[in-house]
């Protein structure tokens, strides 16, 4: 028999439980998306300068100064190239460079384009706007399109790459002249240096905004990049391609998967094969976006055999790497029971206590979110979490001592356990002090957390109905702790969701009269 206490219910709103579950879940998903998006654009460097001091260059299989040119011109270009490599250019040289760029003489043109490129390759104060104002962008594009001498094409592409490292408005000057189509075409150049220069440009343009990113995707920018990566002669090329390709795969709104799906296994391979933290960070951020989808995507990640490597990376010293790594794993454990079980069998839970205790809030938040995805799974998966005393202790601590958003994430992880765990798991949670933790949370002010706690309390009480035939032990405990009285008070709460959850509990477990 249930207690027959009388409680006064404020209002007569009838709650559809399925609808409320759906509403709370939706709010949870929107909140999770919001809080996890804050680091994205701050972690990855959207734009990079293609500077003069290139290192570890691999000789071209084809010469940039072709042997088909007259020998005297070949020699003159090579000599001038050697001289220009040693020379520095300042903005004082701009008038002379400008004049030479518009010359019809090959040597003069070569001098002007190379000088301009060197001026644009400085760390700060590059004359990007002056170049645009002088109408040099269409001139550089024209040089590339004519393809007269590969060395000129490289220098012009290099200069445009650095123009694309400027502001969105400055990058637009390249877009307006068909620069995206041009650079995507250059990705397939038979000259390695030219193709790799296009990699830089594509990365800069894609990193500027999602509109530019989508333009590149629609004209087929992904597959040529993948081809370059798969045939990369050195780690620098892999590094540049990974960064550029990651800019094509990330951002909100997320790109249409049909354009980027071929990149998913490529990033998995990079993560397995590479050790450079910067490369791994770019690859993991991109994969965190690509793995946020249906189970077929998650299976591709699993089939790549990257999961063991990702779990090892959770111990990495770089915060910028650990966050996207954990997010990928958090995505994969949203899959079906087999997929989640696979990740757990690789030892994910062994890493969680350390992450829940991390001094960085972002890591604690991601760890809680990952656990909440696991506890939304099968009863067996919930048991693995609940019966891990280190994890449970950390979650309870976060729920009672951390900042609001971490409290909320940790509470979701436990709330999911009360819904999907076994009756014995609920008993264990209560034995470990769950009801005391919930009591503290109901004394707080965060309405989202209150709503989740009240939902979880109702789950616990329903399990008590199953376990205790006569008197629901959990209900008795809540009465003695003063939680039921608190729930009655919370009916006056201005938040509708809090009121509705209180109404559901009191309506189901007490004879109550509604006050209209």
N, C-alpha and C positions, 0 to 999 in steps of 0.2 A: 504494500500500500504506500502511496505517496503521501507526504505531509499535506494536511488540509489547511495550512495557514492561508489567511486572506491578505492579499496585497492589492493596493489600489493601482490600477493601470490607467495611465494618462493617455487618453486617445483610444480610438478603436480601429486603428489601421491593421488590416489583415496582411500578413507577410507570406508571400510565396517563397519558400525556402530555396527552390532551384533558382528563382530569379535573383534572390539576394546573393547566393553563392556566385552566380555569374557576374553580378555587379561588383562584388568585392574582388573577384579574380581579375576583372577588367581593370579596376583601379590599381591593383597590385602590379599588373603588367605595365601599365602606363607609368607608374612610379619607378619601376625597375628600369624601364627604358630611359627615363629622364636622368636618374642618378648615375647610370652607367655610361651616359654619353658625355659627361663633363670632361673626362680626360682625353677623349679621342683626338680632338683637333689640337690639343696641347702637347701630346706625346710625340707625334710624328712631325718632322720638319717638312712642311709642305713644299717649300721651294729651296733649291740649292744652286749655288753659283758654280758654273763650270769655269774653273780657274786655269791659270797658265801653267802651274806647276804639276802637270800630269806626270805620274810615275808608273813604273812597271808596264810601259807601253809595249805591246807586241808588234813587231814589224808587219806591215801590210803584206798580204799575199799578192796584192796588186798595188803598184806604185801610185801615189797620189799625183805625182808629176809624170804623166804617161810617156813612154818611149816613142810614141807616134808623133810627138811634137818635134819641130826642128831642133837639132842638137844644141845650137847656140841659145835658143830659148829655154831648153831644159836646163842647161848649165846656169843661165842667168837667174832662173827661178830658184834653183837649188841654192845658189850663192846668196841670193837675196833672202831666202827663207832662213838660212843660217845666221845671217846678220840681224834679221828682225827678231829672232828668238832671243838674242842677247840684249836687245834694246828695250827700254821702258818708254811708255807713252803717257803723256798727261793731257789734260783738257786743252792746254795751250797748243797742242798739236792738232786739235780738232779741225780748224779751217783747212790745213794742209791735207789732212786725211780725207775730208769731205771732197775736196777738189779732185783728188786722185781716184776716189771711188767712182766718180762720174766720167773718168777718162776712158777712152777707147783703147788705150795702150794696155796690153796684158800686164806688163811689169808694174805700171802705175796702179792699175786696178788691184793687183795682188798686194802691193804695198799698202794701199788705202784700206782694203778689207782686213788685212792682218793687223794693221795699226788700230783700227776701230775695235776689233775683237779684243785686243790687249787692253784698250781703254775700258771696255765693258767688263773685264774680268777682275777688276779690283774689288777688294772686300767691302769697301764703302765709298760712297760718292760717285758711283758709276753714272755717266751722263746719259741715262736711259731716256729721259724725257727730251733731251736735246737731240738725240738720235731720231726719235719719233717726230719731233718738230721739223727736223731737216728732211723729212720724207725719205728716210733711209730704209725703213722697213720694206716698202715695195721694191726698192732697189736690191736689197739683199735677197728677197724672194725671187726676183728676176734672175739674179746670178745663179741661184740654186736650180731654177727651172731650166736654164740654158745648158747646164751640165757640161760646160766647155772643158774645164780642167778640174779634176776632183779636188785638188788642193784649195781652189777657190770655193768650191761647194762646201768643203769642211769649214773653212774660215767663216763663210757667211752663215752657215748653220750654227756655228759656235756663237757668233755674235747675236743671232736671234734667240738662242737659248738663254742668254743672259738678259736680253730684253724681257723674256718671259719670266724672269725671276723678279720682276718689278711688281707694281700694283696690278689689281684686276683691270683697271682702266688701261694701263700700259700693255698688259697681255692682250687685251681686246684689239689693240692695233694690229697684232699678228693674226688674230682670228678673222678680222674683217677682210684680210687680204688672202684668205685661204690657207693660212699657215698650218692648220690641223691636218688637212689633206696632204699637204706637202711633207710634213714630218712623218706621218704614218707611212707614206711612200718611201721615205728615206730609211725607215726601219729595215727595209728589204734590200738596201744598197749592197752591191757586191764589195764595196769598200768598208772594211770593218770599222775604221775610225769614224766614218760618216754615219754608219748605222748606230754606233754607240753614242754619237753626238745627238742623234735623234731620240735616243733613249732618255737623255737628260731633258731635252725639250718637252717630250711627252709627259715626263714626270712633273715638270714645272707647271705645265698647262693644266694637267689633270688635278694637281694639288691646289690649284687656285680656287676652283668652285665646282660644284656638282654639275652645273650646266656644261662647262667645258669638258669635264670628265665624260659626260654622256655623249657629247659630240664625238669624242675620240672613240668611244665604244661603238657607236653606230657606224663609223667608217672602218671598223675592223682593226683597231689598234692593239688588241690583246694577243692574237695568235702570232704576229711577227715578233712581239716581245718575248713570248714563250720560246720561239725558235732560237732567238739570240741566246737566251738563258741556257737552253739545252745544248748549245754548241759553244758555250763560253770558253775562251782560251785561258782565263784567269779569274781569280776571286774578285778582282775589282769589277769586272764585267757583271758577275753574278750579283754583287752588292748594288750596283747601279740599277740593274734590271729589276731586282727585288723591290727596291724603293719605288721605281717608276710604276711597276705593275701593281704594287700595293695601293698607290694613289688611284688607280683605276678601279679598285675593288672596294674601297671604303667610302664613308661619307653617308650622310642622311639627306634626302631619302636614299635608301640603299640602291645600288645599280640593278638593273634587270638581270636576273641570274643567267639568262640565255647568252648574254654577252660575256660573262666572266666565268662560266662554269669550268672551262678548260684550265683555268688558273688554279683551281682548288687542289688537284693532285700535285701541281708544280710546287705550291707553297709547302705542302706536306713534305715533299722531297727535300726542299731547301732546309726545313727545320731539322730533318733527320741528318743531313749531310754537313751543315755549316756549324761553325762555332763562334763566329763574329757576333757579339751581342747586338750590334746595330742592325746587321742583316736579319738576325733572328727576331728582333723586335718588329721590324717592318713586316716580315713574313707572318708573325703571329697576329699582329693587328689585322692584317688582311684576312687571314684565315678565321679570325674571330667574327668577321662580317660574313664570310662565305659559309661558315658552319651554322649560321643563325637561320635555319630553315627546316624543311621537312626531313623525314627520316632517311630519305635516299641520300641527301647531302651528308648526313651524319654517318651513314654506312660507308660512303666514299672516304671519309676521314678515318674511320676504323680500318678499312681495308688497306689503307696506305701504310699501316703499321707505325703511325706517328704517335699514338697515344703513350707508349712507354717513354718516348723521348720527352713529350710534353710534361709528364709527371716528374721526370728528373729535373726539368727546367724550373719547377716550382721551388727548387732550392737555390736558384740563381740569385746572385747578389744584386742584380739590376731590377729595381722596382718597375721600370718601364717595360721590362720583359715579363715579369711575373704576372702583371695585371692581365694582358691579353692572353697569356698562356692559361691562366685560371678561367678566363671567360670562354675560351674554346672548350675546355673540359666541362664547364658549366652548361654550355650548349649541347654537348654530346649526351650528357646525362638527362637531357629532356626527352631523349628518344624512347624507343620501346623497351620492354623489360630486358630483352637480350642485349641490347646496345648498352644500357646502363650497367647491367651486370658485368659486361666485358670491361668497362672502365674501372669498376670497383675491384675487379679481380686483378687489375694491374697495380693496385696499391694506392689508389687516390686517397682513401680515408686516412692512411698513415701520415699524409702530409697536412691534413686539415687542422689538427690542434695547433701546430706552429703558426699557421696562417691566421687562425682565429685570434691568436695572441699578438699578431704583428703590430708594430707601433704605428704603421701607416693605416689610416682609416680606409683608404681605397681597397687595400688588401683584405681587411676584415670584412668589409661590405661584400666583396666578390666571393669570399669564402662562404659567408652566410647564404648568399644567393645560390651558390652551387649546392650547398647542403639542402636548401629548400626544394631544389629540383629533384634531389635524390629522395627526399621524404615525401614527395608527391608521387612516388612510384609504387612498386609492389610492397606488400607486407614484409617480405624478406629483406628488401632493401632498407625499409624503415628500421627494421630490427638491427641491421648492421650499424646504423647511426646511433639509435637509442641505447644499444648495449655497449657502445664504446664510451666508457666513463670519461675519458679525456675530452671527447667532443661534447658530450652532454654537459659536463661541468663548465666548459668554455662558453657554450651557448647560454646557459643560465646566468653566467657572470655578465655576458654582454647585454642580456635582456634587462639587467638590474643596475648596471653601472655605466654603460657606454652612452654616446651621444644618440640623439633621437633617431636618426636614419639607420644607425646600426642596430639599435633596439628593435626597430620595426623589421629589419631583415632577419634578425635572429628569431624574432617572434613568429615570423612566417614559417621558418624552418621547423619550429616546434609545433605550430598549428597544423601544418601538413601531416606531422607524425600522428596527431590525435585523430586525423581523418582516415589515414591510410594504414596505420599500424594495427597490429593485433591487439586483442584485449589484454594479453599479458604485457605487451609493450606499454599500454596505457597504465597498467598497474605499476610497472617499474618507474614510469615518469612521475606518478603521484608519490611513490615511495621516496624518490630522489628530491622531492620538494616542489613539484610543478605548481601545485595550488598556491603555495606561498609566493612564488614568482608572479603568477597571474594576479594575485591580490595586490602586489606592489604596482603592477602595470595599470590596474584599474584606478589607482590613486593618481595616476599621471594626467597629463593634459593633451596628449596626442590622440586625436580621435581615430585616426587610422589604426593605430596600435590597439586602442580599446575595442574597435570593431573586430579585429582579428582575434583578440583574447576572448571576447564573448562568443565568437563562433567556435573557438577551440573548447571553451567550457561546455558548450552545448554538446559537442562531440564526446567529451569525457563523460558527461552525464548519461548520454545514450548508451555508452559502454557499461556504465554502472547498472543501468536497467537490465542488461544482459547478464552481468556477473553476479548481481545480488538480487535474489528473487523477492525478498520481502522489503528490506530497507536498503535504499541506494547509499552505500557507504560514502561515495563521493559527494552526494548531496548533503549528507550529514556533516561531513567535514567542512563544506563550504558554509553551512549555517553556523557552525561553531566558530569559524574564523571571521564571521561577519561579512562574508562576501555577498551572501544573498541580500542582506540589507543594503549593501553598496549598490547592487544591481537595481534594487527598487529605487534608490535615489537617482541613479543614472537615467531612469525614465524621463527625468526632467531635463536631460541634456538637450541642448539645442540642435545637435547633429542627428539627423533622421536615422542614419544607419545605426548609431549607438542605441537610440530609442528602440528601433525595431528588433535588434538582437536581444535587448533586455526583455522586451515584450514576449519574444519567443520562449525564452527560458522560463519566465514566470507563468506564462500561459500553460506550458506543458507540464510544469512540476508543482503548481499550486492552483487551488481554486481561487480565481481572481474575478473581481468585478471591474469592468471598464468604466471609467468616468468619461462621459461624453462632453 
